[in-house]
């Protein structure tokens, strides 16, 4: 191949190395949304996007929410055991005045997009891979994502000149919470 580069795009959290028996060639640039570039020398983080959300013009009456369904991953478990949390259901969405700004509301239901649109901050703790769909869904809905990670801060576009993640979200290592 000489100096030519080959490119591949991954969303699999296990990464490209599970498909190959040896390390990835130096001539391959991997654009990875899952966050696992083991054995890859030229790896670029890209957004993990599940689908498009179409925000409406809702009032932001929820301070901090989580709409994460699976809370059994280590980073998520640590967040839920550290932060004061209140589980809410569909009927609770009608009475936001009863909510306290010192707690994170956890919603696990079909109206998750509405909860994110109403939230100023949305938890986006890493899951099986090093990132979370919720980070990008929060951005799409106009909420500020709170990304929590443990071993590698997997944020796309960090090398883009003039772009700063702090302009659109927050990022914390889990042991700092």
Rosetta blueprint (number, residue, H / E / L):
1 X L
2 X L
3 X L
4 X L
5 X L
6 X E
7 X E
8 X E
9 X E
10 X E
11 X L
12 X L
13 X L
14 X L
15 X L
16 X H
17 X H
18 X H
19 X L
20 X L
21 X L
22 X L
23 X L
24 X L
25 X L
26 X L
27 X L
28 X E
29 X E
30 X E
31 X E
32 X E
33 X L
34 X L
35 X L
36 X L
37 X L
38 X L
39 X L
40 X L
41 X L
42 X L
43 X E
44 X E
45 X E
46 X L
47 X L
48 X L
49 X L
50 X L
51 X L
52 X L
53 X L
54 X L
55 X L
56 X L
57 X L
58 X L
59 X L
60 X L
61 X L
62 X E
63 X E
64 X E
65 X E
66 X E
67 X L
68 X L
69 X L
70 X L
71 X L
72 X L
73 X L
74 X H
75 X H
76 X H
77 X H
78 X H
79 X H
80 X H
81 X H
82 X H
83 X L
84 X L
85 X E
86 X E
87 X E
88 X E
89 X L
90 X H
91 X H
92 X H
93 X H
94 X H
95 X L
96 X H
97 X H
98 X H
99 X L
100 X L
101 X L
102 X L
103 X L
104 X E
105 X E
106 X E
107 X E
108 X L
109 X L
110 X L
111 X L
112 X H
113 X H
114 X H
115 X H
116 X H
117 X H
118 X H
119 X E
120 X E
121 X E
122 X E
123 X E
124 X E
125 X E
126 X L
127 X L
128 X L
129 X L
130 X L
131 X L
132 X L
133 X H
134 X H
135 X H
136 X H
137 X H
138 X H
139 X H
140 X H
141 X H
142 X L
143 X L
144 X E
145 X E
146 X E
147 X E
148 X E
149 X E
150 X L
151 X L
152 X L
153 X L
154 X L
155 X L
156 X L
157 X L
158 X L
159 X L
160 X L
161 X L
162 X L
163 X L
164 X L
165 X H
166 X H
167 X H
168 X L
169 X E
170 X E
171 X E
172 X E
173 X E
174 X H
175 X H
176 X H
177 X L
